[in-house]
Amino acid sequence: MTNNSQPHTTLITGGAGFVGTNLADALLSEGKSVIIYDNLSRDGVEKNLRWLQEKYPENLRIEIADIRDEQALKEAVNAADAVYHFAAQVAVTTSCVNPIMDFEVNARGTLNLLEAIRLSEKQPPLVFTSTNKVYGGLEDLKVILKGDRYEPENSKIADNGISEERGIDFHSPYGCSKGAADAYILDYARTFGLKAVVFRMSCIYGPHQFGTEDQGWVAHFLISALEGKPLTIYGDGKQVRDVLYVKDLIRAMKTAQENMDSLTGQAFNIGGGVENTVSLLELIKIIEDLHGEPIDVDFGDWRPGDQRYYVSDIKKFMQEGHWAPEVSAYQGVEKLYHWLAEFRNIPVAKKVYSGQSI
């Protein structure tokens, strides 16, 4: 059953961040009302808010508040017809330094949101961004080296990626806190009948992303090239990920809300899939081709829980949500490169990269 009714007001926790800004832009452009709920703890997000405020002087409400503030969260939920939950502590490294804070934000903060939804009159449907880290380090996945990338020995995984049938195995405090949030949301759908969908996401990239070493690595690599800064890769750079351009993610998220009645209570692996994979070294080559200059690269030790290969098997959501990525890895990297250059007022040649997908 498809629910074609469009929610009037959408709450986006962590809405000033990269994904939240792109989602808010999409919803506001359709004339919907949006509440952005954010504590502005991430560097650069104030610029995203200013951009949204200038573009949409109406229908945008901003709540500067923390996900751990139960009363403020309840008030925001009570005004919402739909919820997207992005507010999180996002770095594995930070979770290892301060695991209690990581738990309070990711696990307890999500529980605060679920309780606010459960106790609200409208019980707005929820889409949550989980992570592929819930599957752990995938140490049992045997890989072989092919050029500048790792590939699975298992031909089924090589052809399809990691599916939702994979057992969860939380690694790092970050993996535990996000995994707990993931599990709580699925259980609240089961136990209390809340309408909710979990997206276990791979690497998302696109405009309004202020990438760092810890999170948003595609943008981080591009920013380093544009600013002429050296880049540190942890591991050998041959680890492989599937990447998904943010506009394709937004389409998937809107699809999940529009089809909530049939999709509720399920977790979906969301990413670029096997058609949009890249190793870190391959990404550097793409960027060097776009930028026309070599990138100064150093190598550091592998980080805890860093998977040598993670590619999402996205067939489940492709089939149930009638969705598929439209922007290739090469096209998306080029789009983000030029957006970042314009945002930073760095002149670059408008070179079109003509590479073919790997």
C-alpha positions in Angstrom: 0.0 0.0 0.0 1.4 3.4 -1.0 0.6 6.5 1.1 0.4 9.3 -1.4 -0.5 12.0 1.1 2.3 14.6 1.5 3.3 15.6 5.1 2.8 19.3 5.8 5.6 19.8 8.2 8.9 17.8 8.3 11.3 17.7 11.2 14.9 17.1 10.3 17.2 16.5 13.3 20.7 17.4 12.5 19.1 19.4 9.7 21.9 21.9 9.3 24.4 19.2 8.3 25.2 18.0 4.8 22.4 15.5 4.2 19.9 17.6 6.2 20.6 20.7 4.1 20.1 18.9 0.9 16.8 17.3 2.1 15.5 20.6 3.5 16.3 22.3 0.1 14.3 19.6 -1.7 11.3 19.8 0.6 11.2 23.5 0.8 11.5 23.8 -3.0 8.2 21.8 -3.1 6.5 24.3 -0.8 6.6 22.1 2.3 7.3 23.4 5.8 10.5 22.3 7.5 11.8 22.4 11.0 15.6 22.1 11.3 16.6 20.9 14.7 20.4 21.2 15.3 22.9 22.1 18.0 25.3 23.5 15.4 28.2 21.5 16.8 29.7 20.6 13.4 32.0 23.1 11.7 30.6 24.9 8.7 26.9 24.2 9.3 26.0 27.8 10.1 26.8 28.5 6.4 24.3 25.9 5.4 21.7 27.5 7.6 22.3 30.9 6.2 22.1 29.6 2.7 18.7 28.0 3.4 17.4 31.0 5.2 18.3 33.3 2.3 16.8 30.9 -0.3 13.6 30.1 1.7 12.6 33.1 3.9 9.2 31.3 4.5 8.3 27.8 5.7 11.6 27.3 7.4 11.8 27.1 11.2 15.1 26.6 13.0 15.5 25.2 16.5 19.0 25.5 17.9 18.8 22.6 20.4 20.5 19.3 21.3 19.0 15.8 20.7 19.6 15.2 24.4 17.2 18.0 25.3 14.0 16.0 25.8 11.6 18.9 26.2 12.8 20.8 23.2 12.7 17.6 21.2 9.1 16.8 22.3 7.9 20.2 21.2 9.5 19.8 17.8 8.1 16.3 17.3 4.6 17.5 18.3 4.7 20.0 15.4 5.8 17.4 12.8 4.0 15.2 10.3 7.2 13.4 9.3 10.6 13.0 10.8 14.1 12.4 9.4 16.7 11.6 12.1 20.3 12.6 11.2 21.5 14.2 14.5 24.6 12.1 15.6 28.1 12.0 16.7 29.6 10.8 13.4 33.3 9.9 14.0 34.7 6.6 15.1 37.8 8.4 16.4 35.8 10.7 18.6 33.8 7.8 19.9 37.0 6.1 21.1 38.1 9.3 22.9 34.7 10.0 24.5 32.5 6.9 24.3 30.0 8.2 26.9 29.2 11.3 24.9 29.0 9.2 21.8 26.4 6.9 23.5 24.4 9.8 24.9 24.1 11.5 21.5 23.6 8.4 19.2 21.9 5.9 21.4 20.1 7.9 24.1 19.4 10.8 21.8 17.6 8.4 19.4 15.7 6.9 22.3 14.6 10.4 23.3 13.3 10.9 19.8 11.5 7.6 19.7 9.8 8.3 23.0 8.8 11.8 21.8 7.2 10.2 18.7 5.5 7.4 20.7 4.0 9.8 23.2 2.9 12.4 20.5 -0.6 12.6 19.1 0.3 12.2 15.5 3.2 9.7 15.9 5.0 11.0 12.7 6.8 8.4 10.6 10.5 8.2 10.9 13.5 7.7 8.5 16.8 7.1 10.3 20.3 7.1 8.9 22.2 4.2 10.3 25.6 3.0 9.1 27.3 0.1 7.4 29.5 0.0 10.5 26.8 -2.1 12.2 28.2 -5.0 10.2 31.6 -4.7 11.9 35.0 -4.9 10.3 34.1 -7.8 8.0 37.3 -9.6 9.1 35.9 -13.0 7.9 35.4 -11.6 4.4 38.4 -12.8 2.4 39.6 -10.3 -0.1 42.1 -10.5 -3.0 44.1 -7.6 -4.4 43.3 -6.5 -8.0 45.4 -3.5 -9.0 44.6 -0.6 -6.7 41.6 -2.2 -5.0 40.5 -5.1 -2.9 37.8 -7.5 -4.2 36.0 -10.3 -2.3 37.0 -13.8 -3.1 33.3 -14.7 -2.7 31.8 -14.3 -6.2 28.3 -13.6 -4.9 29.5 -10.7 -2.7 31.7 -9.4 -5.5 28.7 -9.4 -7.9 26.2 -8.0 -5.4 27.8 -6.4 -2.3 26.9 -6.9 1.4 23.2 -7.6 1.9 20.9 -7.0 4.9 21.1 -10.7 5.6 24.7 -10.1 6.9 24.8 -10.6 10.7 25.3 -7.4 12.7 28.6 -7.1 14.6 29.2 -3.7 16.2 32.8 -2.5 16.2 34.0 0.6 18.0 31.9 2.7 20.4 30.5 4.5 17.4 29.4 1.2 15.8 27.8 0.2 19.2 25.9 3.5 19.6 24.6 3.7 16.0 23.8 -0.1 16.1 21.8 0.4 19.3 19.9 3.2 17.8 19.3 1.1 14.7 18.0 -1.8 16.8 15.8 0.5 19.0 14.1 2.0 15.9 13.3 -1.4 14.4 12.0 -2.6 17.8 9.8 0.5 18.4 8.2 -0.3 15.0 7.7 -3.9 16.1 6.7 -3.4 19.7 4.8 0.0 19.6 3.7 0.1 16.0 5.6 3.2 15.1 6.2 3.7 11.4 9.9 3.8 10.8 12.5 2.8 8.2 16.3 2.4 8.8 18.8 3.2 6.1 22.2 1.5 6.7 24.3 3.9 4.7 27.5 3.6 2.8 29.5 6.7 1.7 27.3 9.7 0.8 28.8 12.8 -0.8 27.7 16.0 -2.5 27.2 19.8 -2.1 27.2 21.3 1.4 29.5 18.6 2.7 32.4 19.9 4.8 34.5 16.7 4.9 37.2 15.8 7.4 39.5 12.8 7.9 36.8 11.3 10.2 33.7 11.8 8.1 32.9 12.8 4.6 36.1 11.5 3.0 35.2 12.2 -0.6 34.7 15.9 0.1 37.8 15.8 2.3 40.0 14.5 -0.5 38.6 17.2 -2.9 39.1 20.0 -0.4 42.7 18.9 0.2 43.4 19.0 -3.6 41.7 22.4 -4.0 43.6 23.9 -1.1 46.9 22.3 -2.0 47.1 20.5 1.3 48.7 17.1 1.9 46.4 14.1 2.4 46.8 11.3 4.9 45.3 7.9 4.0 44.9 5.3 6.8 45.8 1.9 5.5 47.1 1.2 2.0 44.4 3.2 0.1 43.2 0.1 -1.7 40.1 -0.3 0.5 36.9 -0.1 -1.6 33.6 1.6 -0.9 30.4 2.3 -2.8 29.6 6.0 -3.1 26.2 7.6 -3.5 25.5 11.1 -4.6 23.4 13.0 -2.2 20.6 13.8 -4.6 20.1 10.1 -5.2 19.9 9.6 -1.4 17.3 12.3 -1.1 15.1 10.6 -3.7 15.4 7.3 -1.7 14.5 9.1 1.6 11.5 10.7 0.1 10.5 7.4 -1.4 10.7 5.8 2.0 8.4 8.3 3.5 5.9 8.1 0.6 5.8 4.3 0.9 6.0 4.1 4.7 3.0 1.9 5.0 4.7 -1.0 3.1 8.3 -0.4 4.1 7.9 0.3 7.9 9.9 -1.8 10.3 12.6 -2.7 7.8 16.3 -1.8 7.4 17.8 -1.2 4.0 21.4 -1.0 2.8 21.7 2.3 0.9 24.7 3.3 -1.2 25.9 3.4 -4.8 26.0 -0.4 -5.0 28.3 -2.4 -7.2 28.0 0.0 -10.1 29.5 2.9 -8.1 32.5 1.6 -6.3 35.9 3.3 -5.9 39.1 2.6 -3.9 40.8 5.5 -2.1 43.7 5.4 -4.6 41.3 5.3 -7.5 39.5 8.4 -6.2 42.8 10.2 -5.9 43.5 9.5 -9.6 40.1 10.9 -10.5 40.7 14.0 -8.5 44.2 14.5 -9.9 42.7 14.3 -13.4 40.1 16.8 -12.6 42.5 19.2 -10.8 45.4 18.8 -13.1 47.9 18.5 -10.3 49.2 15.7 -8.2 48.1 15.3 -4.6 50.7 14.9 -1.8 49.7 11.7 0.0 51.0 10.2 3.2 50.0 6.8 4.6 49.1 6.1 8.3 48.2 2.9 10.2 44.8 1.2 9.6 42.1 2.5 11.9 39.9 0.4 14.2 37.1 -1.3 12.3 38.1 0.0 8.9 36.8 -2.4 6.4 39.0 -3.3 3.4 35.9 -3.8 1.3 32.4 -2.6 1.9 29.9 -2.3 -0.9 26.2 -2.2 -0.3 23.8 -4.7 -1.9 21.0 -2.2 -2.6 18.7 -4.6 -4.5 16.2 -4.8 -1.6 15.4 -1.1 -1.7 15.7 -1.0 -5.5 12.9 -3.6 -5.6 10.7 -2.5 -2.8 11.2 1.3 -3.2 11.4 1.2 -7.1 14.6 3.4 -6.8 18.0 3.3 -8.3 21.1 5.6 -8.3 21.2 7.9 -11.3 24.5 9.8 -10.8 27.7 7.8 -11.4 30.7 8.1 -9.2 32.7 10.0 -11.8 29.8 12.4 -12.5 29.2 13.0 -8.8 32.8 13.6 -7.9 33.1 16.1 -10.7 29.9 17.9 -9.5 31.2 18.2 -6.0 34.6 19.3 -7.1 33.1 22.3 -9.0 30.7 23.1 -6.1 33.5 23.1 -3.6 35.7 25.3 -5.9 32.9 27.8 -6.3 32.0 27.8 -2.6 35.7 28.5 -1.7 36.2 31.0 -4.5 39.0 28.9 -6.0 39.2 29.3 -9.8 39.4 26.0 -11.6 39.1 25.0 -15.2 35.7 23.7 -16.2 37.1 20.5 -17.3 34.6 17.7 -17.9 35.9 14.3 -16.8 35.1 11.7 -19.4 36.0 8.5 -17.5 33.9 5.4 -17.6 32.6 3.7 -14.5 34.9 1.1 -13.1 
